[in-house]
């Protein structure tokens, strides 16, 4: 009798510690149910998955009580809520979720050369601007290769504003088994990075607006022939100094060959780096011991470039990251970046668990100090020596004094709802919170997020101020 009672109590406790979740998944454009979608809920130790029926309905049973993240998935769709939906499961009730999926679109067109001939195997990308860590950058949303007719189709592209660019940096002339004698100039086997309308600069390129589930056709690209140039670097250094010289592409434009070279000793004879496509490059020189160093950014446009380098004592900048309050922030996950004015001579250094860092091979120029991954905190202040910085900029030509960076943990929260002109919530809307006044010069105080379910959003770790 006692054993039966204990078993009954165990079964009752088991039932009380479990619950269920149900809901529907629908299309944000048509509002129709999405069948055969997978709905996954993930907790700290357990996860469950269910598939929707023809009516978009799903039901998860016997779920252990706890907090879960909800993730709906279906091929050809993306979650409308960029921030995962959260749900709490217990035996007291059965949460019902209304999940939304946004249909993905496609961009198609043709890639040709200057004569209108198709270019097969060209890499075609749909790119758009994003703001990782508050910095505006071009990111790739989808890519593919053009077929033998030069035609391409990039599927599974989220709605948004895009540029289309294409390139072909590796090609060959297939002669089969017959030996050919090529008369005249040898045709260029590669094509430079080109946007629509034959633009080589994104500022001149056409933008495309892709609606949810839309199909944009005739996004054609006429590739420009690839041009290659030589960078010649001459180093001035103390007599007998053994110098290492390197040259690397400093922007996303690809480059074949000539991106790295070594000179045995300093002399008036330049070191040559050949086969460089137009773009920005970083030429760097240092001695074997690393005590002498210099670097320059050079832009290749439509001619060979000569650059003169003068070795000087290598600079380094050290410092420490301090965390205010008792928040359990991991300094080992943080990283210090020193941004140069032209962005091609940036320096980066990890922060140790003890909070210290050292960035080596700095230039005697002005840098902007950036701190990545202070999750749960915000950049409160920077001191160089005993001087408090009004902006996050340091001039190493004046002072290489160490930095003291303080992370505040008493940041504020801001939440709200995004609605359209009709007052309807907008899920997935991108939001950016930018400080005003003197704080506007501190990019690490910028916060970005996306509206979640029912258009709700939340910013966290906001620095006090306007």
Secondary structure, 3 states (H helix, E strand, C coil): CHHHHHHHHHHHHHHHCEEEEEEEEEECCCCCECCCCEEEEECCCCEEEEECCCCCEEEEEEEECEEEEEEEECCCEEECCCCCEEEEECCCCEEEEEEEEEECEEEEEEEECCCCCECCCCEEEEEEEEEECCEEEEEEEEEEECCCCCEEEEEEECCEEEEEEEEECCCCCCCCCCCCCCCCCCCCCCEEEEEHHHCCCHHHCCCEEECCCCEECCCCEECCECCCEEEEEEEECCCCCCEEEEEEECCCCCCCCCCECCCCCCCCCCEEEEEECCEEEEEEEEECCCCEEEEEEEEECCCCEEEEEECEECEEEEEEEEECCCCCCCHHHCEEEEEECCCCCCEEEECCCCCEEEEEEECCCEEEEEEECCCCCEEEEEEECCEECCCCEEECCCCCCCEEEEEECCCEEEEEECECCCCCECCCCEEEECCCHHHHHCHHHCEEEECCHHHEEEEEEECCCC
